[in-house]
């Protein structure tokens, strides 16, 4: 909260010309805005280039310029910006701000460290039994009235700087001369060093595990690719074998179809010839003239009407597909054992 207040105060102490903190002397304009007198003089000189300097022997007339904050016109007398009134209040505030900013941070923090039990009391003593900072009222009336206490600055010096133990508190036991006494600050430094070393070890372990994660990802990617290629090879073998078996089925299918279609053409030709003979025989039977009748029989290629008919009826029709010729079941395959083997594919142990 104090830091925010100081920051807000600093914003109020910024000159609108140089954008820095006001430098003394600070002048106040009639519009109640403030400027560094040097900045005000720069603005005035820029607005009145013919106005002579303050050290000149001539007495010039006053000039004018506009306030950079509100654009209010500022009319000056013959003294120029040196005739403007100084704002001593702002100058004093700047001095106080600089003093507060120069104070150590821990000194500011100590002023605001108040007792939780007694809100108006500062924490100024240290309970040696409870090892906790407290206030004077807690020692007199509160929870630490039966405890042994010491001034907080003394305990601070002893704990951080390593001064002598005392003030009613427990004393440090004497150590052998070959081993110099270890002050609390050295213990704290050693503890910090141990923590830093531990953090370094943990960071090294984290780095090592991150490298392991990277290696796992890389190995997993490589093995996935390897297994994928193996299965692609199996797919290729299956596709090739499938193509060969389908070609065998197609070859036998085509051979059987050609044979059956040849027989169909053969029987068709026989049927056509027989139909023509039947038609000729019917015409001969219907012919009333004997000469024409005999001529028709001669055209049929036989001396009598029954000759060609008998020959046609005796023609051999024994060439036909045997029973079951159309069956293609002998091309069936059993892949159950192959499917079971594929289902039981596992990784090789130790591979």
Helices and strands as residue ranges (DSSP letters): H 2-12, E 26-28, E 34-36, H 37-47, E 64-66, E 73-75, G 80-83, H 88-102, H 105-111, E 125-127, E 132-134, H 136-140, E 149-151, H 152-156, I 157-161, H 184-286, H 290-299, H 305-313, G 329-331, H 336-343
